[in-house]
Amino acid sequence: MKKIKQFIMGLTAFAVLALPTASNAVFVNLSGVGVDGGSPTVIYVQDDEYLLDDFDIHYSLNLFHYSPSWGSETNISLYNFWIGNPGNTVHISGSGDCGFGNSSGAFSCSGSVSVVDPFIFPGDTWQITLSDSFNDFFVNPDHVFGEGSYLAWGDDAPSASVPEPSTLLLLGAGIIGLGATRMRKSKA
């Protein structure tokens, strides 16, 4: 029994160390946020670091568009007065950046967009606007961001999708099961 406890403690330490960290990054979780074509959803985020060199905003989007709303209608704008992009804004488009089509249903994409000539100091605020380019009067919301949807930027921002906790739990349970089976066979 003592060996099993040590094994589980080792797995727990491994799982915690293996998780990506974002200590010097801004991470905006979009999971569960709904967007209506009639009125955009606006989120304000405070940046806590200096960003004086060009950088990328990474995104991972998993969303569902209710019929008759289309994936190509997805739009995300990030505004900060202190960036050099045209209009001080960075855009992520469902049709252009993600290649979402003119249909309803589930859509996923990930990537990054560049921010040029930033002059951002700790405490600066970003305005993130989530919108649907067409108001489908019959559905509200037009689309909803699913599990694992995020925006991130900064020195330690994740650039690939982050595994969900349930995935790590399933992996850990499988390893524990293999270890228990091996221990049982070695006793016999």
C-alpha positions as MATLAB code, in Angstrom:
seq = 'MKKIKQFIMGLTAFAVLALPTASNAVFVNLSGVGVDGGSPTVIYVQDDEYLLDDFDIHYSLNLFHYSPSWGSETNISLYNFWIGNPGNTVHISGSGDCGFGNSSGAFSCSGSVSVVDPFIFPGDTWQITLSDSFNDFFVNPDHVFGEGSYLAWGDDAPSASVPEPSTLLLLGAGIIGLGATRMRKSKA';
ca = [
       0.000    0.000    0.000;
       2.888    2.346    0.794;
       4.334    1.856   -2.706;
       0.992    2.743   -4.277;
       0.824    5.973   -2.259;
       4.390    6.891   -3.299;
       3.544    6.101   -6.916;
       0.415    8.289   -6.824;
       2.317   11.156   -5.145;
       4.985   10.915   -7.870;
       2.328   11.038  -10.595;
       0.674   14.035   -8.968;
       3.984   15.915   -8.833;
       4.660   14.995  -12.488;
       1.206   16.172  -13.608;
       1.601   19.511  -11.818;
       5.090   20.069  -13.262;
       3.948   19.096  -16.764;
       1.179   21.697  -16.892;
       2.045   24.768  -18.967;
       2.476   27.917  -16.934;
       1.709   31.466  -17.926;
       3.337   33.499  -15.176;
       4.414   36.381  -17.440;
       1.418   36.306  -19.721;
      -2.074   37.675  -20.042;
      -4.527   34.785  -20.391;
      -8.182   35.449  -21.269;
     -10.475   32.440  -20.890;
     -13.360   32.647  -23.376;
     -14.972   29.319  -22.406;
     -18.722   29.691  -21.968;
     -18.935   33.248  -23.343;
     -21.934   33.778  -25.602;
     -22.102   36.329  -28.410;
     -25.251   37.875  -29.883;
     -25.176   39.461  -33.332;
     -27.337   42.356  -32.123;
     -24.931   43.540  -29.426;
     -21.260   42.590  -29.057;
     -19.793   41.144  -25.873;
     -17.061   43.408  -24.458;
     -14.395   42.274  -21.971;
     -11.831   44.563  -20.333;
      -8.462   43.068  -19.349;
      -5.619   44.754  -17.490;
      -2.095   44.027  -18.700;
       0.486   43.661  -15.913;
       3.741   43.716  -17.865;
       5.904   45.896  -20.083;
       5.481   45.102  -23.785;
       7.791   47.317  -25.824;
       8.777   44.912  -28.634;
       6.516   43.428  -31.303;
       4.709   40.334  -29.994;
       2.009   37.859  -30.966;
      -1.429   37.276  -29.524;
      -2.097   33.535  -29.518;
      -5.613   32.168  -29.735;
      -7.397   28.863  -29.537;
     -11.072   28.999  -30.469;
     -13.647   26.240  -30.074;
     -17.129   27.514  -30.715;
     -20.604   26.494  -31.744;
     -22.805   28.582  -34.053;
     -26.528   27.981  -33.675;
     -28.538   27.795  -36.890;
     -28.902   30.048  -38.895;
     -25.686   31.762  -37.621;
     -22.509   30.993  -39.629;
     -18.952   30.391  -38.447;
     -17.676   32.982  -40.925;
     -19.542   35.660  -38.903;
     -17.152   35.286  -35.909;
     -15.115   38.427  -35.137;
     -12.717   39.291  -32.313;
     -11.114   42.731  -31.905;
      -8.491   43.650  -29.326;
      -8.038   47.391  -28.806;
      -5.237   49.124  -26.907;
      -4.392   52.783  -27.412;
      -0.665   52.013  -27.067;
      -0.186   49.615  -29.997;
       0.877   50.651  -33.491;
      -1.531   48.434  -35.424;
      -3.973   50.343  -37.672;
      -6.693   51.809  -35.476;
      -4.786   50.536  -32.406;
      -6.651   47.252  -32.944;
      -5.825   43.600  -33.622;
      -8.488   41.575  -35.454;
      -9.215   37.840  -35.570;
     -11.758   36.900  -38.214;
     -13.738   33.669  -38.411;
     -13.657   33.715  -42.206;
     -10.162   35.121  -42.806;
      -7.922   33.895  -39.962;
      -9.775   30.662  -39.191;
     -11.331   29.738  -42.539;
     -14.737   29.097  -40.975;
     -17.386   28.481  -43.608;
     -20.890   29.719  -44.273;
     -22.665   27.132  -42.149;
     -23.783   26.515  -38.575;
     -22.237   24.010  -36.193;
     -18.952   23.451  -34.374;
     -15.758   25.241  -35.403;
     -12.178   25.171  -34.081;
      -8.954   26.947  -34.940;
      -5.791   28.221  -33.330;
      -3.055   30.574  -34.387;
      -1.564   33.960  -33.664;
      -1.741   37.568  -34.846;
       1.041   40.140  -34.593;
       1.055   43.314  -32.541;
       3.404   45.972  -33.928;
       5.103   48.896  -32.197;
       3.579   48.393  -28.750;
       4.223   50.793  -25.894;
       2.390   48.943  -23.121;
       3.058   49.467  -19.433;
       1.723   47.534  -16.441;
      -1.827   48.627  -15.714;
      -2.784   49.342  -19.352;
      -6.230   48.081  -20.292;
      -7.242   46.058  -23.343;
     -10.788   46.159  -24.698;
     -11.730   42.815  -26.234;
     -14.856   42.874  -28.393;
     -16.468   39.579  -29.404;
     -19.043   40.024  -32.139;
     -21.100   38.273  -34.779;
     -21.156   40.199  -38.059;
     -24.808   39.410  -38.726;
     -27.716   39.557  -36.297;
     -29.698   36.326  -36.630;
     -32.865   37.457  -34.881;
     -34.080   33.893  -34.291;
     -31.202   32.800  -32.048;
     -29.644   34.368  -28.969;
     -26.750   33.911  -28.550;
     -25.581   33.441  -32.145;
     -22.525   31.511  -30.965;
     -20.891   30.300  -27.748;
     -17.185   29.720  -27.082;
     -16.510   26.208  -25.823;
     -14.035   24.607  -23.456;
     -10.394   25.487  -24.145;
     -11.089   28.804  -25.918;
      -8.605   31.523  -24.986;
      -6.540   34.533  -25.998;
      -3.016   34.898  -24.569;
       0.001   37.134  -24.983;
       3.239   37.978  -23.214;
       6.573   36.270  -22.594;
       5.173   32.946  -21.367;
       1.939   32.835  -23.374;
       0.996   29.356  -24.569;
       1.299   29.051  -28.330;
      -0.350   25.656  -28.630;
      -3.589   24.404  -27.173;
      -3.409   23.641  -23.457;
      -4.580   20.153  -22.446;
      -7.826   20.121  -20.510;
      -7.684   18.933  -16.880;
      -9.931   15.966  -17.756;
      -7.338   14.794  -20.312;
      -4.600   14.863  -17.673;
      -6.885   13.075  -15.217;
      -7.612   10.330  -17.766;
      -3.905    9.947  -18.534;
      -3.072    9.755  -14.819;
      -5.816    7.168  -14.171;
      -4.472    5.012  -17.012;
      -0.925    5.155  -15.639;
      -2.150    4.328  -12.134;
      -4.099    1.367  -13.539;
      -1.032    0.082  -15.364;
       1.065    0.466  -12.220;
      -1.503   -1.361  -10.071;
      -1.745   -4.194  -12.610;
       2.033   -4.561  -12.689;
       2.262   -4.590   -8.887;
      -0.460   -7.215   -8.685;
       1.345   -9.438  -11.236;
       4.687   -9.081   -9.436;
       3.126  -10.276   -6.125;
       1.680  -13.378   -7.769;
];
